[in-house]
Amino acid sequence: MSSKVVALYIRVSTEDQTELSPDAQKRLLLDYAQKNDMIVSGDFIFTESVSGRHAQKRPEFQKMIALAKQPSHPIDVILVWKFSRFARNQEESIVYKSLLKKQHNVDVISISE
């Protein structure tokens, strides 16, 4: 089986101060990718500098989704620290995850859940 190409999505929540910093999330995601024989390109690390409640208001998220939908299929997996980082609510999370999986064969994996 060939190595999967992954994108990392890193986002902080201003509401939850106990949360890992973006650097800590990135370190954990890179470790996970390495241990699981996944390839991370520096271009595919998306760090959100704003805490946006809705996906439309998160430019890095939108860039990553656009990348995942490309016909050339540049990524196989999106890694997140927690699913709550990927989408603010369950509904949005399910919509994006199923769209990516069904239409583009891209998995979304939370490394901590």
Order of alpha helices (4+ residues) and beta strands (2+ residues): beta-alpha-beta-alpha-beta-alpha-alpha-beta
